[in-house]
Amino acid sequence: ALSAGGENVLIIKVDAIFAYEGFVFDLEDRLGDAYRGKIMVSTSHSHSAWAQFTGHAALKVGGGELRDTVFRGFLDGMEAAARAAIAAQRPARIGVLADTNFDPTHQITRDRRGENDDLPGGATKDDAFFMIRVDGSDDTPIAVVPIYGVHGTLNDEENMFASNDATGAVERLLEE
């Protein structure tokens, strides 16, 4: 949670294959007007994460039928994290890094689908890396948000366990 000049913004990251706008709308209702239109939900895009949380018809193809228990579980977790972040706010500094050529030799990302190369943008990959870092005014790190394109799927269809895949591994390394 960040505040400046009387404005608030909240960044919530969940381990899910995609984001669902229903999370944003319901979280806005729970948190109130101060956060309406100011919540960003991002995901790990893990293919091994929990699903069945979306009411979006087209996304049900990959995520299955909506189960209210799963949706509410995600939403309750996001609300708890949001309220904890809001309560923990303190004076801080924010920095942003941009590297538009961070993977020139394709060690992190790659074109995993050559058959789409004839489509607009199909023959390209995401070479950009961005990082948002928030430190307290006492120089204690508060948050690090890496932003980069990667299809970080480690497990295959044989895996029956929930996982946050490669994205989770990167997050664990950053925490260390």
Secondary structure, DSSP 4 states (H G I P E B T S, - for coil): -EEETTEEEEEEEE-SSS--HHHHHHHHHHH-GGGTT-EEEEE---TTS-------TTTHHHH-S--HHHHHHHHHHHHHHHHHHHHT--SEEEEEEEETTS-TT-SS-----GGGTTSTTTT-----EEEEEEEETTS-EEEEEEEE--------TT--S---HHHHHHHHHHH-
